[in-house]
Amino acid sequence: MKKSDLERKFHELLERNREAMLRALRDGEKPSALMFYGNICGLADAMRAVELVDREQAAYIRDQAWALYRRGGDDADDEAC
């Protein structure tokens, strides 16, 4: 798989999990939202493992997802993973 295809796929997966986390938070399903946060963290680590992002970028992805979880989905349009 080409690097550009791999990057696109990872970003699609990140966005899909981010949206699912937001839906779960809006529905009051914090345990489910936390599961999607874990998926995002795993994707960030996988992206680092295949050298699509560096350590700082992976940490940024995780930090943004955690901030979104902590806010409970408020102002979701202001942050992007």
Residue pairs with C-beta under 8 A, 6 or more apart in sequence:
1 9
3 52
6 50
6 52
7 52
10 43
10 46
10 47
10 52
13 43
14 40
14 43
14 44
14 61
14 81
15 81
17 36
17 39
17 40
17 43
18 36
18 40
18 65
18 68
18 80
18 81
20 32
20 36
21 33
21 36
21 37
21 40
21 65
21 68
21 69
21 73
22 33
22 68
22 73
22 76
24 30
24 32
24 33
24 35
24 36
25 33
25 69
25 72
25 73
26 73
33 69
33 73
34 69
37 65
37 66
37 69
40 61
40 62
40 65
40 81
41 61
41 62
41 65
43 61
44 53
44 57
44 58
44 59
44 61
44 62
45 58
47 53
47 57
47 58
47 61
48 54
48 55
48 57
48 58
53 61
61 81
64 79
64 80
64 81
65 81
67 79
68 76
68 79
68 81
